[in-house]
Amino acid sequence: MEEFVPSQGQYNITSNQKSALEEQLRNQLVINKNSKKGIVHKTIIDGEEYYMKNGGNKANPVWYLKNKGLKKEEIARREAAMNYADPTSEEVRKTRKFNNRKNVDPKFANEAYMLNIKTYEEHSTAAQSGIKLPEGIGTDDIENVSLRVDGEFDVDNVKAAKDNFEDFSKRNGNPWHAFHNNKTDELQIVNQQEWHQKGNGEFVDLFEDGVTLNKYEVTQWKNAVRTGKLGKFPLRKAAYLLKELNRNPGMKILKGTALAGIPALLDVVEAKDGFTELANEELTAREKALAGLKAYAATAGIATLTPAAPVAGPTSIATGLLYSGIEMMDAHKIKKRNELMMSLGLEMLPNGEIRDRQYNPVNVNLETGEVIPHQLGQGHVKKLTRRGSR
């Protein structure tokens, strides 16, 4: 095998030699425990600069020579995708800094830094995904960004799972929206149609809607849609991810060999009654939500029609729509109530009593957005934001 020797801190080769040099550099990286420190990898190929890039992760590295010029273009596209709801939110985002760099959570960043823990900013919905966010939230606003630990401290490999699923979806145009749930620190998937119906994600219940996938389930799902075999992938999650395709036969014919197994998967889930069980589960959830809305309407004194800004209560599973025209209520009050209930994981019983996920009673101030524990000492007061509590 040809051995390449760097000159003045770089390699100079032709495009025909690129594969051979990549193999040599990969061997050096293996010996160096996949660290580029101390390894010359700057390369000039036919006059253009390249560098070694890890397209995988530390556990499963995929090293290759990447064109630096294309990297600059990628950075420019990413910067162009960053937008803000208004000048005020942009100012808030850019004034939060750590080590003179923009940082959504400087306090946490400092604590992690002192402990030598790597962190990174995770956009809940990827900035370049093209997914429309709720009104009043830009792709780089603090409501769409969280700070997470990285490397070996990301014990559940959430970053790898999210990146893997997003790349898979983007390449194949699948009807799924992946985002990081910063309340549960999980990868959450919501069908695109449901995402749009729920105010472009504004009324998505972070604790109930969609499905969550770990790194292994992402790999299992990719194999399932390729082969048509469900394997160990959970039936209920498969039924949810396929339900929009099942409702629309025209979508069963999908482009790309990576999706060749979807028609067979639809038959498998149908044969196992996966769609029927999911429909019954969703029907029960909608009936429960409607009962809560009725109770809220009664306790808030808005049981009569408000012509100025009507909004319908969720009732119909047959149409797959979030809202139907059976009951009309005050839009502002319902919106505020939904934000509180959905983002904080609360439930309103038919008698109007509000309970948390542990079924403890709580008091909610609908004017200030504060959730006050039932007893003193149970926890701190949570302040409502557009995407949850802080």
C-alpha positions in Angstrom: 0.0 0.0 0.0 1.2 3.5 -0.9 2.4 5.4 2.2 1.8 9.2 2.2 4.1 11.6 4.0 3.0 15.1 4.9 5.0 18.1 3.9 4.9 21.4 5.8 2.0 20.3 7.9 -0.2 18.9 5.1 -0.7 16.2 2.4 -0.8 17.1 -1.3 -2.5 14.4 -3.3 -4.9 13.9 -6.3 -8.5 12.7 -6.1 -7.4 9.2 -7.2 -5.3 8.9 -4.0 -8.0 10.1 -1.6 -9.3 6.6 -0.6 -5.8 5.3 0.1 -4.9 8.3 2.3 -8.2 8.0 4.2 -7.4 4.4 5.0 -3.9 5.4 6.2 -5.4 8.2 8.4 -8.1 5.9 9.8 -5.4 3.5 11.0 -3.5 6.3 12.7 -6.7 7.4 14.4 -7.4 3.9 15.7 -3.9 3.8 17.3 -4.5 7.3 18.7 -7.8 6.3 20.3 -9.8 8.2 17.6 -8.3 11.5 18.6 -7.1 13.9 15.9 -4.7 15.5 18.4 -1.1 15.2 17.1 -2.2 13.7 13.7 -1.6 15.7 10.5 -4.8 15.4 8.4 -4.9 18.7 6.5 -5.0 17.6 2.9 -4.9 19.5 -0.4 -6.7 17.5 -3.1 -6.5 19.0 -6.6 -6.1 22.5 -5.1 -9.0 22.2 -2.5 -8.5 21.8 1.2 -9.9 18.8 3.1 -9.8 17.6 6.7 -10.7 14.4 8.5 -14.3 14.4 9.8 -16.0 11.9 12.1 -19.4 11.2 10.5 -20.4 8.8 13.4 -19.6 9.2 17.1 -16.9 8.2 19.5 -18.3 4.7 20.0 -18.8 4.1 16.3 -16.5 6.5 14.4 -16.9 7.0 10.6 -13.8 8.9 9.5 -13.6 10.5 6.0 -11.9 13.4 4.3 -14.4 16.3 4.1 -14.1 19.3 1.8 -13.5 22.4 4.0 -15.2 24.6 1.4 -18.4 22.6 1.7 -18.1 22.8 5.5 -18.2 26.6 5.2 -21.3 26.4 3.1 -22.9 24.1 5.7 -22.1 26.6 8.4 -23.6 29.4 6.3 -26.8 27.4 5.7 -27.1 26.7 9.4 -26.6 30.4 10.3 -29.3 31.3 7.7 -31.7 28.9 9.3 -31.4 30.6 12.7 -34.2 33.0 13.2 -36.1 34.6 16.1 -39.6 35.6 17.0 -38.7 39.3 17.3 -35.8 41.5 18.1 -36.4 41.2 21.9 -36.1 37.4 21.8 -33.0 37.6 19.7 -31.4 40.0 22.2 -32.2 37.7 25.1 -30.7 34.7 23.2 -27.5 36.5 22.2 -26.8 38.2 25.6 -26.8 34.8 27.4 -23.1 33.9 27.2 -20.5 31.6 28.7 -16.8 32.0 27.9 -17.7 34.9 25.6 -19.9 32.5 23.4 -23.6 32.4 23.1 -25.0 29.9 25.6 -28.7 29.2 26.5 -27.8 28.2 30.1 -24.6 29.9 31.4 -25.1 28.7 35.0 -25.3 25.1 34.0 -22.5 25.5 31.5 -20.3 26.9 34.3 -21.1 24.1 36.7 -20.4 21.5 34.0 -17.1 23.2 33.0 -15.9 23.1 36.6 -16.5 19.4 36.7 -14.8 18.9 33.3 -18.1 17.7 31.7 -18.6 18.5 28.0 -21.9 20.2 27.0 -23.6 21.2 23.8 -26.6 23.2 22.7 -29.5 21.0 21.4 -32.2 22.6 19.3 -35.3 20.7 20.3 -36.6 21.0 16.7 -33.6 21.1 14.3 -33.1 24.6 12.9 -32.7 23.2 9.3 -35.6 20.8 9.5 -38.0 23.1 7.8 -40.6 22.2 10.4 -42.9 25.2 11.3 -42.7 26.0 15.0 -45.5 27.4 17.2 -46.3 31.0 16.6 -44.0 33.3 18.5 -41.0 30.9 18.6 -38.0 31.1 16.3 -35.6 28.3 15.5 -32.9 29.8 17.8 -35.1 31.2 20.5 -34.4 29.9 24.0 -37.7 28.0 24.0 -36.3 25.8 21.3 -32.8 25.4 22.7 -31.5 23.5 25.8 -28.0 22.7 27.1 -27.2 19.0 27.5 -24.2 17.0 28.6 -22.2 15.3 25.9 -19.9 12.4 25.4 -19.8 9.7 28.0 -22.1 11.7 30.2 -25.0 11.3 27.7 -25.6 7.9 29.2 -28.8 7.2 27.2 -27.2 8.4 23.9 -30.1 10.8 23.2 -28.0 12.9 20.9 -26.9 10.0 18.8 -30.5 8.7 18.6 -31.9 12.1 17.6 -29.2 12.7 15.0 -29.7 9.2 13.6 -33.4 9.5 13.3 -33.4 13.0 11.9 -30.9 12.0 9.2 -33.0 9.0 8.3 -36.2 11.0 8.1 -34.6 13.9 6.1 -33.1 11.5 3.6 -36.4 9.7 3.0 -39.1 12.4 3.4 -40.9 10.4 6.1 -44.0 11.8 7.8 -42.4 12.0 11.2 -41.1 15.0 13.3 -38.3 14.2 15.7 -37.5 16.6 18.5 -35.7 16.6 21.9 -38.1 16.6 24.8 -36.2 18.7 27.3 -38.7 17.8 30.1 -37.9 14.1 30.0 -34.6 14.3 28.1 -35.7 11.8 25.4 -36.1 11.6 21.7 -39.8 12.1 20.9 -41.5 11.4 17.6 -44.8 13.0 16.5 -46.5 12.3 13.2 -46.3 15.4 10.9 -50.0 15.6 10.5 -50.6 15.5 14.2 -47.8 18.1 14.7 -49.6 20.5 12.3 -53.0 19.9 13.8 -51.8 20.8 17.2 -50.7 24.3 16.4 -47.4 23.3 14.8 -46.4 21.6 18.0 -47.8 24.3 20.4 -50.3 22.0 21.9 -48.4 18.7 21.7 -48.5 17.0 25.1 -44.8 16.4 26.0 -45.8 13.5 28.2 -48.6 11.8 26.2 -48.4 12.5 22.5 -46.3 10.6 20.0 -43.7 8.0 21.0 -40.2 8.1 22.4 -37.4 6.1 20.9 -34.0 5.2 22.3 -30.8 4.6 20.3 -31.5 0.9 19.8 -35.1 1.4 18.8 -34.0 3.9 16.2 -31.8 1.2 14.7 -34.6 -1.4 14.9 -37.0 1.0 13.2 -34.6 1.7 10.3 -34.2 -2.1 9.8 -37.9 -2.6 10.0 -38.9 -0.1 7.3 -36.1 -1.5 5.1 -36.9 -5.2 5.5 -40.6 -5.2 6.4 -40.0 -7.3 9.5 -41.0 -5.8 12.9 -38.5 -7.8 14.9 -38.2 -6.6 18.5 -39.6 -3.2 17.7 -42.6 -2.4 20.0 -46.0 -3.0 18.2 -47.7 0.0 19.7 -44.9 2.4 18.6 -45.0 0.8 15.1 -48.7 1.3 14.9 -48.3 5.0 15.8 -45.5 5.7 13.4 -47.4 4.0 10.6 -51.0 5.2 11.3 -50.9 8.2 8.9 -49.6 5.9 6.1 -52.3 3.3 7.0 -55.1 6.0 6.7 -53.8 7.2 3.3 -53.2 4.3 0.8 -51.7 6.6 -1.7 -48.7 7.1 0.7 -47.9 3.4 0.8 -45.9 3.7 -2.4 -42.8 5.5 -1.1 -39.6 6.5 -2.9 -36.3 5.2 -1.8 -35.1 1.7 -1.1 -34.7 2.5 2.6 -38.5 2.4 2.8 -39.1 -0.7 0.8 -40.4 -2.6 3.8 -43.2 -0.2 4.8 -46.1 -1.9 2.8 -45.2 -5.2 4.5 -45.0 -3.5 7.9 -48.5 -2.1 7.4 -49.7 -5.7 6.9 -47.9 -7.0 9.9 -49.2 -4.3 12.3 -52.7 -4.8 10.8 -52.6 -8.5 11.4 -51.5 -8.0 15.0 -54.4 -5.6 15.6 -51.9 -2.8 16.3 -54.0 -0.1 14.6 -57.2 -1.2 16.3 -55.6 -1.1 19.7 -54.0 2.3 19.1 -57.3 3.7 17.9 -59.1 2.5 21.0 -56.4 4.0 23.2 -56.6 7.3 21.4 -60.4 7.3 21.6 -60.2 6.8 25.4 -57.7 9.7 25.6 -59.9 12.0 23.6 -63.0 11.2 25.7 -61.0 11.9 28.8 -59.7 15.2 27.4 -63.3 16.2 26.5 -64.5 15.5 30.0 -61.7 17.7 31.3 -62.6 20.5 29.0 -66.3 20.3 30.0 -65.3 20.5 33.7 -63.0 23.4 33.0 -65.8 25.2 31.1 -68.1 24.8 34.0 -65.6 25.9 36.7 -64.3 28.9 34.6 -67.8 30.0 33.8 -67.4 29.8 30.0 -70.0 27.1 29.2 -71.8 29.3 26.7 -70.7 30.2 23.2 -68.2 33.0 22.8 -68.6 34.3 19.2 -65.5 36.5 19.2 -62.9 33.8 19.3 -64.4 30.3 19.2 -62.3 27.2 19.5 -63.6 23.6 19.3 -63.1 20.9 21.9 -61.2 17.7 21.0 -63.7 14.9 20.4 -63.3 13.1 17.0 -61.0 10.2 16.3 -62.8 9.3 13.1 -61.5 12.4 11.3 -58.1 12.3 13.0 -58.5 16.0 13.8 -57.6 17.6 17.1 -60.7 19.8 17.1 -64.4 19.3 16.2 -67.4 21.6 16.4 -69.4 20.0 19.2 -68.5 22.4 21.9 -67.3 26.1 21.5 -65.3 27.9 24.2 -63.3 31.0 24.8 -60.1 30.7 22.8 -57.8 32.6 25.0 -58.8 30.8 28.2 -58.7 27.3 26.6 -55.3 28.0 25.1 -53.9 29.0 28.4 -55.5 26.1 30.1 -54.1 23.7 27.5 -50.6 25.1 27.8 -50.7 24.6 31.5 -52.1 21.1 31.4 -50.0 19.8 28.5 -46.7 21.3 29.2 -46.7 20.6 32.9 -48.1 17.1 32.7 -51.2 17.9 34.7 -54.7 16.4 34.4 -58.1 17.9 35.2 -60.6 15.5 36.6 -64.3 15.7 35.6 -65.0 17.4 39.0 -62.6 20.2 38.1 -59.8 19.0 40.5 -56.3 19.2 39.0 -53.8 16.4 39.6 -50.1 15.9 38.7 -48.5 12.8 37.1 -48.1 11.3 40.6 -51.8 12.0 41.1 -51.1 14.6 43.8 -53.6 17.5 43.9 -52.2 20.8 42.9 -53.4 24.4 42.6 -53.0 26.3 39.3 -53.2 30.1 39.0 -54.4 30.6 35.4 -53.5 34.3 35.5 -49.9 34.0 36.5 -49.1 30.6 35.2 -47.9 29.2 38.6 -48.4 25.7 39.8 -48.4 25.6 43.6 -47.9 22.2 45.4 -50.8 21.0 47.5 -48.7 21.0 50.6 -45.8 23.3 51.6 -42.4 21.7 51.0 -43.5 19.4 48.2 -41.5 21.4 45.6 -40.8 24.7 44.0 -43.3 26.8 42.1 -43.1 26.2 38.4 -43.3 29.2 36.1 -45.1 28.7 32.7 -43.4 29.4 29.5 -44.6 28.7 25.9 -42.8 25.4 25.9 -43.2 24.3 29.5 -42.1 25.4 33.0 -38.8 26.6 34.3 
